[in-house]
Amino acid sequence: MDISTGDFIFAFGITLFAGLSTGIGSLLALRVKRTNEKFLSAVLGFSAGVMIYVSMIEMFAEARASLEALYGVTRGYTYTTIAFFGGIAIIAFIDKVVPSYENPHAMRDVNELSDPDVIENSNKNSDLYRMGVFSAFAIAIHNFPEGLATFIGALEDPTLGISIGIAIAIHNIPEGISVSVPIYYATGDKKKAFSYSFVSGLAEPLGGIVGYFLLRQFMSDAMFGIVFALVAGIMVYISLDELLPTAEKYGEHHIAIYGLIAGMVVMALSLIVF
């Protein structure tokens, strides 16, 4: 594909905009000044709804369509399913080997968490902190192939690239919340919460650049389908194992469920509009 410098800069700019929207979500979440368990429960449920809906309705479906077009309905669906559960197995293994602390600290006011000694203890013992890191990892993986899709789409058709970029940016705002909120509530450190969210979003433009320079000649519909199914599995596992249990732990059951449904509705509307 022969492209001009202007086309390259345009595609990179669209991809960077989409990725850095995680930072927008983080900034919105960090405007909350004091610990609010209901807010935390709702926003974590909302993030789980976003992740589950994107994974099952969008990513799994795209992976299945891609693989079925290549291998037929039966084999294509089988490969998609295997890749989906393969993604779950990968993140479950990572979850297993990362130390799980047995004495998570109780929820505290953010002013109390500003004390350095409390922050240090929180970093060592908080399930919230661990969950935020896992969310950042999963979202970074999720953003990598999305960045590739946005970048290549913008190179081939600027209008398509803008549409994809806006849609992914909307998706990434609640994803930024899902990273920054648990880390902020675990540490009281807004800079650390924002930095994790910001870095996870940088995987978007990184995916575009790496995809163009290194993977473009190897990319195929088969690889695309498998990667998207893997990522869908990872996102679902993070939602069910980390986000929802924590949402219920620090809030009421129905608040977490209402947040979950709201996340699905917002994501469904964004997919309809864009």
CORZI-V956992 format. One record per residue. N is the residue number from 0. PHI is phi in whole degrees, -180 to 180 (NA if undefined). Layout:
[[N;PHI] [N;PHI]]
//
This chain:
[[0;NA] [1;-90] [2;-131] [3;-89] [4;-61] [5;-63] [6;-63] [7;-64] [8;-64] [9;-62] [10;-63] [11;-65] [12;-63] [13;-63] [14;-67] [15;-64] [16;-59] [17;-63] [18;-68] [19;-75] [20;-66] [21;-61] [22;-66] [23;-63] [24;-61] [25;-63] [26;-63] [27;-63] [28;-67] [29;-78] [30;-74] [31;-71] [32;-86] [33;-128] [34;-61] [35;-135] [36;-65] [37;-67] [38;-63] [39;-60] [40;-62] [41;-66] [42;-73] [43;-71] [44;-63] [45;-59] [46;-64] [47;-63] [48;-62] [49;-61] [50;-63] [51;-65] [52;-65] [53;-59] [54;-67] [55;-83] [56;-92] [57;-100] [58;-69] [59;-63] [60;-65] [61;-66] [62;-63] [63;-64] [64;-62] [65;-64] [66;-76] [67;-68] [68;-66] [69;-89] [70;-116] [71;93] [72;-62] [73;-67] [74;-68] [75;-63] [76;-67] [77;-63] [78;-63] [79;-63] [80;-64] [81;-62] [82;-65] [83;-60] [84;-73] [85;-65] [86;-62] [87;-62] [88;-63] [89;-63] [90;-72] [91;-66] [92;-66] [93;-62] [94;-60] [95;-71] [96;-84] [97;-79] [98;-57] [99;-108] [100;-82] [101;-86] [102;-125] [103;-63] [104;-74] [105;-73] [106;-61] [107;-129] [108;-66] [109;-61] [110;-63] [111;-67] [112;-71] [113;-75] [114;-70] [115;-57] [116;-66] [117;-68] [118;-62] [119;-61] [120;-66] [121;-64] [122;-62] [123;-82] [124;-121] [125;-88] [126;-65] [127;-62] [128;-62] [129;-62] [130;-66] [131;-63] [132;-65] [133;-62] [134;-63] [135;-61] [136;-64] [137;-65] [138;-68] [139;-61] [140;-64] [141;-62] [142;-72] [143;-61] [144;-67] [145;-64] [146;-63] [147;-62] [148;-64] [149;-65] [150;-64] [151;-65] [152;-62] [153;-69] [154;-69] [155;-78] [156;-153] [157;-55] [158;-63] [159;-63] [160;-61] [161;-64] [162;-61] [163;-63] [164;-61] [165;-65] [166;-61] [167;-68] [168;-61] [169;-62] [170;-62] [171;-76] [172;-61] [173;-67] [174;-66] [175;-64] [176;-63] [177;-66] [178;-87] [179;-75] [180;-62] [181;-64] [182;-69] [183;-65] [184;-70] [185;-82] [186;-118] [187;74] [188;-106] [189;-68] [190;-64] [191;-66] [192;-62] [193;-67] [194;-64] [195;-63] [196;-64] [197;-63] [198;-65] [199;-62] [200;-72] [201;-66] [202;-63] [203;-65] [204;-65] [205;-62] [206;-62] [207;-65] [208;-67] [209;-62] [210;-60] [211;-72] [212;-83] [213;-114] [214;-105] [215;-57] [216;-72] [217;-100] [218;-67] [219;-147] [220;-62] [221;-66] [222;-64] [223;-58] [224;-62] [225;-66] [226;-62] [227;-66] [228;-68] [229;-59] [230;-65] [231;-59] [232;-63] [233;-62] [234;-65] [235;-65] [236;-62] [237;-59] [238;-65] [239;-80] [240;-92] [241;-116] [242;-67] [243;-66] [244;-58] [245;-71] [246;-59] [247;-74] [248;-65] [249;-106] [250;-160] [251;-89] [252;-55] [253;-70] [254;-65] [255;-63] [256;-69] [257;-62] [258;-63] [259;-59] [260;-65] [261;-62] [262;-62] [263;-65] [264;-64] [265;-61] [266;-67] [267;-63] [268;-64] [269;-65] [270;-72] [271;-68] [272;-69] [273;-108]]
//
